Amino acid sequence: MSTRHFLDLDEISPTDIRAILENSRQRKSARAGLGHAEPDADKPLKGKLLAMIFEKPSTRTRVSFDVAMRQLGGETLLLNGADTQLGRGETIADTARVLSRYVDAIMIRTTDHKHLLELAEYASVPVINGLTDRSHPCQLMADVMTFEEHKGPVAGRRIAWVGDGNNMVTSWIHAATQLDFELRLACPPELAPSAEALAWAKSRKANVVLTTDPYEAVKDVDCVNADTWVSMGD
């Protein structure tokens, strides 16, 4: 059986995406009344260890993954460039093979999407995309879950994005295609969304509209996501 990774939403079936969201909702509801450090009653990841590789600094990603693993009964191992041989010339393939002998899963937050793909190619344990320059699927899943908690099912709804056509936009394009909602993007021409992602969505007849007019994008939508019009290099 091949190892299953969480790399991008365009590689995960709509059924599996919905299953992850539903499991998350059920677990959040079951945690009512528990403290942040208290684990879920069933501790599904008891005895499991997640390696977290940060090539790019983080506050929210680090804290959320660490807390989530503890609440699911597992543990985390934090690694950055200074802690590993990656910072001294070791290949990602070698790092993937070594870590796979000691941990049960690997999360990486990197400035280069190719690093994620190479890690997944050579690791024998699941690899999770904590952020790359191409996409940010975990953040997108949290955004969709939040939307549905407040507004109901996202299918058939209208979502707008105003700002830089960055990695989050790629994940929004993937989500709109997989979860069947309309996505309106207002991005300046010099910060346009990924042509690859737009072509992928078009090939699947997704309802993704691209404009440079923010007023046009947000008209009659159910949710607006706003971001800087000047890229932060994410």
C-alpha positions as CSV (number, residue, x, y, z in Angstrom):
1,M,0.0,0.0,0.0
2,S,1.4,3.4,-1.0
3,T,2.0,6.1,1.6
4,R,-0.7,8.7,1.6
5,H,0.4,12.3,1.9
6,F,-1.4,15.7,2.4
7,L,0.3,17.8,-0.2
8,D,-2.3,19.7,-2.2
9,L,-6.1,19.8,-2.4
10,D,-5.9,19.1,-6.2
11,E,-4.6,15.7,-5.3
12,I,-7.2,14.8,-2.7
13,S,-10.7,13.6,-3.6
14,P,-13.7,15.7,-2.7
15,T,-14.9,12.7,-0.6
16,D,-11.7,12.7,1.4
17,I,-11.7,16.4,1.9
18,R,-15.2,16.3,3.2
19,A,-14.3,13.4,5.5
20,I,-11.4,15.4,7.0
21,L,-13.7,18.4,7.6
22,E,-16.4,16.3,9.2
23,N,-13.9,14.5,11.5
24,S,-12.5,17.9,12.5
25,R,-16.0,19.2,13.3
26,Q,-16.8,16.1,15.4
27,R,-13.6,16.3,17.3
28,K,-13.9,20.1,18.0
29,S,-17.4,19.5,19.3
30,A,-16.3,16.6,21.5
31,R,-13.6,18.8,23.0
32,A,-16.1,21.2,24.6
33,G,-15.0,21.8,28.2
34,L,-11.5,20.3,27.8
35,G,-8.4,22.4,28.4
36,H,-5.9,23.1,25.6
37,A,-3.5,20.6,27.0
38,E,-6.0,17.8,27.6
39,P,-6.0,15.1,24.9
40,D,-9.1,13.7,23.1
41,A,-10.7,10.8,24.9
42,D,-9.8,8.3,22.2
43,K,-6.2,9.6,21.7
44,P,-6.0,8.4,18.1
45,L,-2.4,9.3,17.7
46,K,-1.1,7.9,21.0
47,G,2.5,6.8,20.6
48,K,2.9,8.7,17.3
49,L,5.6,11.3,16.6
50,L,5.4,14.1,14.1
51,A,8.6,15.8,12.9
52,M,8.0,19.5,12.0
53,I,10.5,21.0,9.6
54,F,10.6,24.8,9.4
55,E,12.6,26.2,6.6
56,K,10.5,29.3,7.0
57,P,9.7,30.9,10.4
58,S,6.3,30.5,11.9
59,T,4.1,31.2,14.9
60,R,0.6,30.0,14.0
61,T,1.7,26.9,12.0
62,R,4.1,25.7,14.7
63,V,1.7,26.2,17.6
64,S,-1.4,24.8,15.8
65,F,0.4,21.6,14.7
66,D,2.1,21.1,18.1
67,V,-1.2,21.6,20.0
68,A,-3.1,19.4,17.6
69,M,-0.7,16.5,18.0
70,R,-0.9,16.8,21.8
71,Q,-4.7,16.9,21.7
72,L,-4.7,13.8,19.5
73,G,-2.4,12.0,21.9
74,G,0.8,12.3,20.0
75,E,4.1,14.2,20.3
76,T,6.1,16.5,18.1
77,L,9.8,17.0,17.2
78,L,10.7,20.5,16.1
79,L,13.5,20.9,13.4
80,N,14.8,23.9,11.6
81,G,17.7,24.5,9.3
82,A,20.2,24.9,12.1
83,D,19.1,21.6,13.7
84,T,19.5,19.4,10.7
85,Q,22.0,18.4,8.1
86,L,19.8,20.1,5.5
87,G,21.4,23.3,6.7
88,R,24.8,21.8,5.9
89,G,24.3,20.3,2.5
90,E,22.5,17.0,3.1
91,T,20.0,16.2,0.4
92,I,16.3,16.2,1.1
93,A,16.1,12.6,-0.1
94,D,18.6,11.5,2.6
95,T,16.7,13.5,5.3
96,A,13.4,11.9,4.2
97,R,14.9,8.4,4.5
98,V,16.5,9.0,7.9
99,L,13.4,10.7,9.5
100,S,11.2,7.9,8.2
101,R,13.1,5.5,10.5
102,Y,12.4,7.6,13.6
103,V,9.0,9.4,13.2
104,D,5.5,8.5,12.1
105,A,4.8,11.6,9.9
106,I,6.6,14.7,8.7
107,M,5.2,18.2,8.3
108,I,7.3,20.8,6.4
109,R,6.9,24.5,6.0
110,T,9.2,25.6,3.1
111,T,9.9,28.4,0.7
112,D,10.3,25.9,-2.2
113,H,7.4,23.6,-3.2
114,K,10.0,21.3,-4.8
115,H,11.4,20.5,-1.4
116,L,7.9,19.3,-0.3
117,L,7.6,17.0,-3.4
118,E,11.1,15.6,-3.0
119,L,10.5,14.9,0.7
120,A,7.2,13.1,-0.1
121,E,8.9,11.1,-2.9
122,Y,11.6,9.6,-0.6
123,A,9.8,9.4,2.8
124,S,8.1,6.2,3.7
125,V,5.8,8.0,6.2
126,P,3.1,10.6,5.5
127,V,4.2,14.1,4.6
128,I,2.1,17.2,5.3
129,N,2.3,20.5,3.5
130,G,2.5,23.1,6.2
131,L,3.0,25.8,3.6
132,T,5.0,26.3,0.4
133,D,5.5,29.0,-2.1
134,R,2.9,27.2,-4.3
135,S,0.1,26.5,-1.8
136,H,-1.2,26.4,1.8
137,P,-3.8,23.6,2.0
138,C,-4.0,23.3,5.8
139,Q,-4.9,27.0,6.2
140,L,-7.5,26.6,3.4
141,M,-9.1,23.6,5.2
142,A,-9.3,25.7,8.4
143,D,-10.9,28.6,6.4
144,V,-13.5,26.3,4.9
145,M,-14.3,24.8,8.2
146,T,-14.8,28.2,9.8
147,F,-17.0,29.3,6.9
148,E,-19.2,26.3,7.3
149,E,-19.5,26.7,11.0
150,H,-20.9,30.2,10.5
151,K,-22.6,30.0,7.1
152,G,-23.5,26.4,6.4
153,P,-22.2,24.2,3.5
154,V,-19.8,25.9,1.2
155,A,-21.1,24.1,-1.9
156,G,-22.9,26.4,-4.2
157,R,-21.8,29.6,-2.4
158,R,-19.8,32.6,-3.6
159,I,-16.4,33.3,-2.1
160,A,-14.2,36.3,-3.0
161,W,-10.5,36.9,-2.7
162,V,-9.1,40.4,-2.9
163,G,-5.3,40.9,-3.0
164,D,-2.1,39.1,-4.0
165,G,-2.7,36.0,-6.1
166,N,-0.4,34.0,-3.8
167,N,-0.1,30.5,-2.4
168,M,-3.4,30.9,-0.6
169,V,-5.2,31.7,-3.9
170,T,-3.9,28.5,-5.4
171,S,-5.4,26.5,-2.5
172,W,-8.7,28.5,-2.8
173,I,-8.8,27.6,-6.6
174,H,-8.2,23.9,-5.7
175,A,-10.9,24.0,-3.0
176,A,-13.5,25.8,-5.3
177,T,-13.0,23.0,-7.8
178,Q,-13.2,20.1,-5.4
179,L,-16.0,21.5,-3.2
180,D,-18.1,23.1,-5.9
181,F,-18.4,26.7,-5.0
182,E,-17.9,29.9,-7.0
183,L,-14.6,31.7,-6.4
184,R,-14.1,35.4,-7.5
185,L,-10.5,36.6,-7.5
186,A,-9.5,40.3,-7.6
187,C,-5.8,40.5,-8.1
188,P,-3.5,43.1,-9.6
189,P,-2.1,42.0,-13.0
190,E,1.5,41.9,-11.7
191,L,0.4,39.6,-8.8
192,A,-1.9,37.3,-10.8
193,P,-2.8,33.8,-9.6
194,S,-1.0,30.7,-10.8
195,A,-1.7,30.1,-14.5
196,E,-1.3,26.4,-13.8
197,A,-3.9,26.4,-11.1
198,L,-6.3,28.4,-13.2
199,A,-5.9,26.1,-16.2
200,W,-6.4,23.1,-13.9
201,A,-9.7,24.6,-12.6
202,K,-10.8,25.5,-16.1
203,S,-10.2,21.9,-17.3
204,R,-12.6,20.7,-14.6
205,K,-15.2,23.4,-15.5
206,A,-14.8,25.0,-12.1
207,N,-16.6,28.4,-11.5
208,V,-13.5,30.6,-11.0
209,V,-13.8,34.2,-12.1
210,L,-10.7,36.5,-12.4
211,T,-10.8,40.3,-12.3
212,T,-8.7,43.3,-11.3
213,D,-11.8,45.1,-9.9
214,P,-12.3,44.3,-6.1
215,Y,-15.8,45.8,-6.2
216,E,-16.8,43.4,-8.9
217,A,-15.3,40.5,-7.1
218,V,-17.1,41.1,-3.7
219,K,-20.6,41.9,-5.1
220,D,-23.2,39.6,-3.6
221,V,-20.7,37.1,-2.2
222,D,-21.1,35.1,1.0
223,C,-17.5,35.7,2.2
224,V,-14.7,38.0,1.4
225,N,-11.0,37.1,2.0
226,A,-8.8,40.2,1.9
227,D,-5.0,40.2,1.6
228,T,-2.2,42.7,0.9
229,W,-1.9,44.0,-2.7
230,V,1.9,44.0,-2.2
231,S,3.4,40.5,-2.0
232,M,5.0,39.4,1.3
233,G,6.9,36.7,-0.5
234,D,4.8,33.8,0.9
